[in-house]
Amino acid sequence: MKDSDIKKLFYMHLLCIFSIILSTFIPSFFLENFSVLETHLLWLCICSVSVTAINLLLYFVVKPNVSSKRSSLSYKVARFLKCCIYFLISCLFLHVIFVLYGAPLLELVLETFSFAVILSTFTIVPCLCLLGPNLKAWLRVFSKNGVNSIWENSLQITTISSFVGAWLGAFPIPLDWERPWQVWPISCTLGATFGYVAGLIISPLWIYWNRKQLTYKNN
């Protein structure tokens, strides 16, 4: 493991954090009354697009070389379509999970689905960018001692922290504080966002701190 790889990981994570900051403040210069709370669905869409774009950049930067056969146009198109299908399935799956855990079934459908989209953006999109539509690779990475690189280590941490943040964000909803951010699913989406940002900050620091103990099979 090289320190330069950890620095590259850290800088890419800073770009991801920067994209969230930009999606929060830049639209207010062009859209009247734009705010995270008042126009929450619009912010979720902008944030999702920004984070996805940065993750695609990360994909093109760190993607290992593949064989010429797999670099064909037909392979790239098929891979892209599979990734889109996986992302859509993950959004629908998370939407169903949210409903099963108490989200409104018929009301606020768009809000619930938007929450599923942003959580999939924080968790599924990085998996698709780094591992592709390969469920075996996903299971390997999220199993014990299954990672092969610092990027996969980071993937573990950011994914888990995003889900934990979304889960913690649900706790204030039933409280009678009557705050605007307690409306479904604002606190959950904010929790997922903070969890994702926390994972982006923690993962390179944790990897650097434990770099002497970490070993990878492909090294």
Phi, psi and chi 1 to 4 in degrees:
 res  aa     phi    psi   chi1   chi2   chi3   chi4
   1 MET       -  126.4 -176.6 -167.4  -51.2      -
   2 LYS   -99.9  145.8  -60.4  178.8 -179.1  178.7
   3 ASP   -63.1  -29.3  -72.1  -13.5      -      -
   4 SER   -64.7  -34.1   59.6      -      -      -
   5 ASP   -67.0  -38.8  -66.5  -27.9      -      -
   6 ILE   -67.3  -38.7  -59.0  178.0      -      -
   7 LYS   -63.9  -41.5  -72.1 -178.0  179.8  179.0
   8 LYS   -62.0  -41.7 -176.9 -172.9  -66.3 -175.5
   9 LEU   -61.1  -43.9  175.5   68.7      -      -
  10 PHE   -63.1  -42.9  178.8   71.5      -      -
  11 TYR   -66.6  -39.1  -67.9  143.0      -      -
  12 MET   -65.0  -36.6  -66.6  -57.0  -63.4      -
  13 HIS   -68.5  -35.5  -77.6 -166.5      -      -
  14 LEU   -62.4  -37.2  -75.9 -178.6      -      -
  15 LEU   -63.8  -40.1  -75.7  176.5      -      -
  16 CYS   -63.0  -43.9  -68.5      -      -      -
  17 ILE   -64.7  -41.3  -64.2  173.7      -      -
  18 PHE   -62.9  -36.5 -170.6   60.4      -      -
  19 SER   -64.7  -36.7   69.2      -      -      -
  20 ILE   -67.9  -41.4  -65.1  176.4      -      -
  21 ILE   -62.7  -43.4  -64.5  174.3      -      -
  22 LEU   -63.2  -41.4  -72.6  179.5      -      -
  23 SER   -67.0  -17.6   66.9      -      -      -
  24 THR   -87.5  -35.4  -58.0      -      -      -
  25 PHE  -109.8  -37.2  -65.5  102.7      -      -
  26 ILE   -61.7  -43.5  -65.3  -61.2      -      -
  27 PRO   -59.5  -25.3  -26.1   36.5      -      -
  28 SER   -65.4  -20.0   61.2      -      -      -
  29 PHE   -78.9  -18.3  -66.6  102.9      -      -
  30 PHE  -115.3  -23.1  -56.0   96.8      -      -
  31 LEU  -116.6  127.7  -59.3  173.3      -      -
  32 GLU   -71.9  138.1 -172.1  176.6   -2.4      -
  33 ASN    61.9   25.3  -61.9  -36.5      -      -
  34 PHE   -77.0  132.5  176.5   86.4      -      -
  35 SER  -159.5  161.0   70.7      -      -      -
  36 VAL   -62.0  -35.8  173.4      -      -      -
  37 LEU   -87.6  -47.3  -63.4 -178.6      -      -
  38 GLU   -73.3  -35.4  -65.9 -178.7    6.7      -
  39 THR  -119.8   58.4   55.5      -      -      -
  40 HIS   -65.8  -41.8 -168.6   65.5      -      -
  41 LEU   -63.6  -40.2  -68.5 -177.7      -      -
  42 LEU   -64.6  -42.0  179.1   58.6      -      -
  43 TRP   -62.4  -40.2  174.7   75.3      -      -
  44 LEU   -60.4  -41.5  -72.0  178.3      -      -
  45 CYS   -64.4  -46.9  -66.4      -      -      -
  46 ILE   -64.5  -42.9  -63.2  173.8      -      -
  47 CYS   -63.8  -41.9 -176.2      -      -      -
  48 SER   -62.5  -44.3  179.1      -      -      -
  49 VAL   -64.4  -42.2  171.2      -      -      -
  50 SER   -64.0  -47.4  -59.3      -      -      -
  51 VAL   -66.2  -39.0  172.9      -      -      -
  52 THR   -62.3  -41.9  -60.3      -      -      -
  53 ALA   -62.3  -41.7      -      -      -      -
  54 ILE   -67.5  -38.7  -69.1  -61.9      -      -
  55 ASN   -65.9  -34.7  -85.3  -82.6      -      -
  56 LEU   -65.4  -38.1  -71.1  173.8      -      -
  57 LEU   -61.3  -44.1  174.0   63.2      -      -
  58 LEU   -60.4  -38.8  179.3  141.5      -      -
  59 TYR   -60.1  -46.4  166.5   79.9      -      -
  60 PHE   -70.5  -25.0  -74.3  114.0      -      -
  61 VAL   -80.1  -45.5  170.1      -      -      -
  62 VAL  -104.1   -1.9  -54.8      -      -      -
  63 LYS   -61.9  125.5  179.5   65.2 -179.9  174.8
  64 PRO   -68.4  157.2   24.3  -32.7      -      -
  65 ASN   -65.7  140.9  -67.1  -32.8      -      -
  66 VAL  -117.2  166.5  -66.0      -      -      -
  67 SER   -67.0  159.3   64.2      -      -      -
  68 SER   -62.8  -31.2   57.9      -      -      -
  69 LYS   -64.3  -43.5 -179.4  179.7  179.4 -179.4
  70 ARG   -79.5   -8.0  -69.6 -164.2  168.4 -173.5
  71 SER   -92.5    5.3  -63.0      -      -      -
  72 SER   -66.0  158.5   63.9      -      -      -
  73 LEU   -62.6  -40.8  179.0   60.9      -      -
  74 SER   -62.8  -38.0   59.7      -      -      -
  75 TYR   -66.0  -43.8  171.7   79.3      -      -
  76 LYS   -64.1  -41.1  -68.5  179.5  179.1  179.5
  77 VAL   -65.1  -44.8  171.5      -      -      -
  78 ALA   -63.2  -40.0      -      -      -      -
  79 ARG   -65.0  -43.0 -178.4 -173.8  178.2   92.0
  80 PHE   -62.8  -43.9  175.5   75.6      -      -
  81 LEU   -64.3  -40.4  -67.6  176.5      -      -
  82 LYS   -62.5  -41.6  -77.9 -175.5  178.4  179.4
  83 CYS   -62.5  -41.6  -71.6      -      -      -
  84 CYS   -62.5  -41.8  -68.0      -      -      -
  85 ILE   -65.8  -42.7  -66.8  172.9      -      -
  86 TYR   -60.9  -41.7  -86.1   44.9      -      -
  87 PHE   -65.1  -43.7  179.6   76.3      -      -
  88 LEU   -63.7  -42.3  178.6   58.8      -      -
  89 ILE   -62.6  -41.4  -68.5  174.6      -      -
  90 SER   -63.8  -39.2   69.6      -      -      -
  91 CYS   -63.3  -45.5  -66.8      -      -      -
  92 LEU   -65.5  -40.4  -65.2  174.2      -      -
  93 PHE   -63.0  -46.7  175.8   76.1      -      -
  94 LEU   -65.1  -36.5  -72.5  175.3      -      -
  95 HIS   -59.1  -45.0 -176.2  100.0      -      -
  96 VAL   -63.4  -42.3  171.6      -      -      -
  97 ILE   -60.6  -43.2  -66.5  -62.6      -      -
  98 PHE   -62.2  -41.0  -62.4  154.2      -      -
  99 VAL   -64.9  -42.1  171.0      -      -      -
 100 LEU   -63.7  -28.9  -68.1  176.8      -      -
 101 TYR   -92.8    9.0  -88.0   86.6      -      -
 102 GLY   120.6   -2.2      -      -      -      -
 103 ALA   -67.8  151.2      -      -      -      -
 104 PRO   -57.5  135.8  -22.3   32.6      -      -
 105 LEU   -78.6  -46.7  176.0   60.8      -      -
 106 LEU  -107.6  -24.3  -59.4  177.9      -      -
 107 GLU   -96.0  153.7  -61.5  178.2   -6.8      -
 108 LEU    54.6   36.8  -56.5  176.4      -      -
 109 VAL   -63.2  -44.1  174.6      -      -      -
 110 LEU   -63.7  -39.3 -176.9   57.8      -      -
 111 GLU   -64.5  -44.0  -74.5   78.6   -2.0      -
 112 THR   -64.4  -42.4  -57.2      -      -      -
 113 PHE   -67.8  -35.1 -172.7   74.2      -      -
 114 SER   -64.4  -37.8  -62.1      -      -      -
 115 PHE   -61.9  -42.0  176.5   30.5      -      -
 116 ALA   -63.4  -37.3      -      -      -      -
 117 VAL   -67.2  -46.1  169.3      -      -      -
 118 ILE   -68.2  -36.9 -165.0   66.5      -      -
 119 LEU   -69.2  -36.5 -170.7   55.6      -      -
 120 SER   -66.1  -34.7  -67.2      -      -      -
 121 THR   -63.3  -40.5  -59.7      -      -      -
 122 PHE   -74.7  -24.4  -67.3  152.3      -      -
 123 THR  -116.5  -49.6   57.7      -      -      -
 124 ILE   -80.5  -40.7  -57.5  -58.9      -      -
 125 VAL   -58.7  -46.0  168.0      -      -      -
 126 PRO   -61.0  -36.4  -25.2   35.7      -      -
 127 CYS   -63.7  -43.2  -69.2      -      -      -
 128 LEU   -66.8  -39.0  -69.3  171.7      -      -
 129 CYS   -68.1  -41.3  -70.9      -      -      -
 130 LEU   -88.1  -39.9 -170.6   62.8      -      -
 131 LEU  -106.6  -18.5  -55.5  175.1      -      -
 132 GLY    77.6 -178.2      -      -      -      -
 133 PRO   -78.9   63.1   30.0  -34.5      -      -
 134 ASN  -125.4   98.4 -174.3  -16.1      -      -
 135 LEU   -64.3  -32.7  -70.2 -179.8      -      -
 136 LYS   -62.9  -41.6  -70.7 -175.7  178.8  179.7
 137 ALA   -65.4  -38.7      -      -      -      -
 138 TRP   -62.2  -46.1  -66.7   21.6      -      -
 139 LEU   -64.0  -37.1  -67.0  174.7      -      -
 140 ARG   -63.6  -47.0  172.0 -176.7   58.7   77.2
 141 VAL   -63.9  -38.3  168.3      -      -      -
 142 PHE   -94.9   13.6  -69.7   98.6      -      -
 143 SER   -98.1  168.5   63.0      -      -      -
 144 LYS   -68.0  129.8 -175.1  177.8 -179.1 -179.5
 145 ASN    57.4   35.7  -59.3  -36.5      -      -
 146 GLY  -103.5   -3.8      -      -      -      -
 147 VAL   -79.3  148.7  -63.0      -      -      -
 148 ASN  -117.8    1.5  -71.4  -24.8      -      -
 149 SER  -161.9  167.4   67.3      -      -      -
 150 ILE   -66.9  -26.6   62.1  172.3      -      -
 151 TRP   -66.8  -38.4  -59.8   97.4      -      -
 152 GLU   -72.7  -34.3  -66.3  178.4   -3.6      -
 153 ASN   -60.1  -45.2 -104.1  135.5      -      -
 154 SER   -63.5  -38.1  172.4      -      -      -
 155 LEU   -60.0  -42.2 -165.5   61.9      -      -
 156 GLN   -58.3  -50.7  -77.4 -175.8  -28.9      -
 157 ILE   -66.6  -47.2  -64.5  172.6      -      -
 158 THR   -67.0  -36.2   54.6      -      -      -
 159 THR   -65.9  -48.6  -60.7      -      -      -
 160 ILE   -63.4  -43.7  -66.5  172.9      -      -
 161 SER   -65.7  -33.1   62.7      -      -      -
 162 SER   -66.3  -44.8  -62.6      -      -      -
 163 PHE   -65.9  -41.5  -81.7  112.4      -      -
 164 VAL   -64.1  -41.4  170.8      -      -      -
 165 GLY   -62.4  -41.6      -      -      -      -
 166 ALA   -64.0  -39.5      -      -      -      -
 167 TRP   -65.8  -44.4  176.5   65.8      -      -
 168 LEU   -66.6  -30.4  -68.2  175.7      -      -
 169 GLY   -66.7  -18.2      -      -      -      -
 170 ALA   -79.1  -18.1      -      -      -      -
 171 PHE   -63.9  -39.0  -79.7   86.6      -      -
 172 PRO   -74.6  -13.1  -15.6   30.2      -      -
 173 ILE   -58.7  -47.0  -67.9  178.6      -      -
 174 PRO   -78.4   -6.4   28.1  -34.5      -      -
 175 LEU   -73.4  150.2  -58.4  178.6      -      -
 176 ASP   -93.4   44.2   57.9   -8.4      -      -
 177 TRP   -81.3  -21.3  -63.7  -18.5      -      -
 178 GLU    57.3   44.2  -62.8 -177.6   -3.9      -
 179 ARG   -94.0  148.2  -58.5  -65.6 -176.9 -179.8
 180 PRO   -63.3  -27.8   19.6  -32.0      -      -
 181 TRP   -80.6   -0.8   50.2  -94.2      -      -
 182 GLN   -87.1   -6.3  -72.7 -178.9  -88.4      -
 183 VAL   -69.9  135.7  176.8      -      -      -
 184 TRP   -61.9  135.7  171.2 -100.3      -      -
 185 PRO  -108.2   34.1   38.3  -31.1      -      -
 186 ILE   -58.2  -48.7  -65.3  178.6      -      -
 187 SER   -63.5  -32.7   63.1      -      -      -
 188 CYS   -71.3  -42.6  -69.5      -      -      -
 189 THR   -67.7  -38.3   55.9      -      -      -
 190 LEU   -66.4  -39.1  -66.8  179.6      -      -
 191 GLY   -62.2  -42.9      -      -      -      -
 192 ALA   -63.1  -39.7      -      -      -      -
 193 THR   -65.2  -46.7  -56.1      -      -      -
 194 PHE   -63.9  -38.0  -74.8  124.6      -      -
 195 GLY   -64.5  -41.0      -      -      -      -
 196 TYR   -63.7  -45.9  177.9   63.4      -      -
 197 VAL   -62.7  -41.9  170.9      -      -      -
 198 ALA   -60.6  -41.7      -      -      -      -
 199 GLY   -64.4  -38.0      -      -      -      -
 200 LEU   -64.3  -34.7  -68.3  173.5      -      -
 201 ILE   -79.5  -43.4  -63.6  172.8      -      -
 202 ILE   -71.6  -40.3  -67.3  171.1      -      -
 203 SER   -60.1  -48.9   56.9      -      -      -
 204 PRO   -66.5  -33.5   21.4  -31.1      -      -
 205 LEU   -66.6  -42.1  -62.0  177.7      -      -
 206 TRP   -65.7  -41.5 -177.5   86.4      -      -
 207 ILE   -64.0  -43.0  -68.5  171.1      -      -
 208 TYR   -64.6  -40.8  179.9   78.9      -      -
 209 TRP   -66.4  -34.0 -176.4  -96.0      -      -
 210 ASN  -106.5   20.3  -64.5  -82.6      -      -
 211 ARG   -61.8  -29.3   64.0 -169.3 -175.1  -78.8
 212 LYS   -76.7  -24.1  -65.6 -177.8  179.3  179.7
 213 GLN   -91.6  -22.1  -70.9   77.9   30.4      -
 214 LEU   -78.7  130.0  -66.2  173.5      -      -
 215 THR  -130.6  145.0   57.4      -      -      -
 216 TYR  -124.9  145.5  -58.1  111.6      -      -
 217 LYS   -64.1  -31.8  -63.5  177.9 -179.1  177.9
 218 ASN   -87.1    2.1   60.5   -9.4      -      -
 219 ASN   -92.1      -  -70.9  -16.8      -      -
